[in-house]
């Protein structure tokens, strides 16, 4: 079956799955933290560590995916179906947590399953799209994460307000049910395509070595992968501790939820703008521009002014929340061999996950020693490093293109 335009049923259902994979399973934890703290106890630093546990699971899931596909090269759809369905069920299960360790185990499982689902949903959906429109398609899929943030922000009065002790539990159960429905919908529409397409990951061990050499070569993709790593550290600090910071300032739960929703609403445009931009200017410079603006947005917290904090949050949502993952996805698609794309995306996602493991640890230490404001603002350091590395990658791209032109001339 031939490829499709960026706007198709597979892309739509993939975007709905990303509402769950990114917005619900991963980032809803930040806005639910005040309610979770009242329900099971623990300091913000300790509960932030559960974010690290989640991304340890995410890292393990990412590392296991490549050999899993190699062992079952024609079962990519089956693996994705199982992981997406179990992800929805795990979210429902986590709503019944009454102890710190119990919730930690659920967060680990959710992280592991969401890693597998992230790579496979993107890989399956991109296979169905024309090469020239994959940046736009990637943007449409990633904006599902923004939609998830928007929706969780609307839950804020039920999850933050002390009068609703079990609000976060009810919200997670509803999100899990939505996840199961989205998983079934994506499997149905993607199943209409030939499921016997050749695997994008060669089982040949030598081919996997080449993938590592490609991504970790300073002259090729190393700086792009490094940028993705530091972005993972920076954005997760911001999204983990922003709502607790606002609550500590006495901001009403409705207003805190609206700020959170504003990030998601702005991110809806981010997906479209970022996808168009990376299709037109497929360069590390395009990525660096969004990360730089995001770094500036983080500093809104440092001003201690709620209006500037809100403007900064919207800026992050508009230019540097969805943009780095979707642009990295699109750039990898352009610069790695077709058969190695799933393995390359899996390895890149592993670095992203490693950054998300380190982020909550650093942010938690900053919160414990210097307070929530400094903890949130510390994410700007990682975002700035990510922007610099993306710029270096853009420079290397330009040098390689110039060398190629001079040789052909």
Secondary structure as UniProt FT lines:
FT   HELIX           9..18
FT   HELIX           19..24
FT   TURN            25..27
FT   HELIX           28..40
FT   HELIX           44..71
FT   TURN            72..74
FT   HELIX           76..94
FT   TURN            95..96
FT   HELIX           100..127
FT   HELIX           131..133
FT   HELIX           134..154
FT   HELIX           156..159
FT   TURN            162..163
FT   TURN            165..166
FT   HELIX           167..190
FT   TURN            191..192
FT   TURN            195..196
FT   HELIX           205..215
FT   TURN            218..221
FT   HELIX           222..248
FT   TURN            249..250
FT   HELIX           253..280
FT   HELIX           284..302
FT   TURN            303..304
FT   HELIX           306..319
FT   HELIX           323..335
FT   HELIX           338..340
FT   HELIX           341..370
FT   HELIX           372..377
FT   HELIX           379..408
//
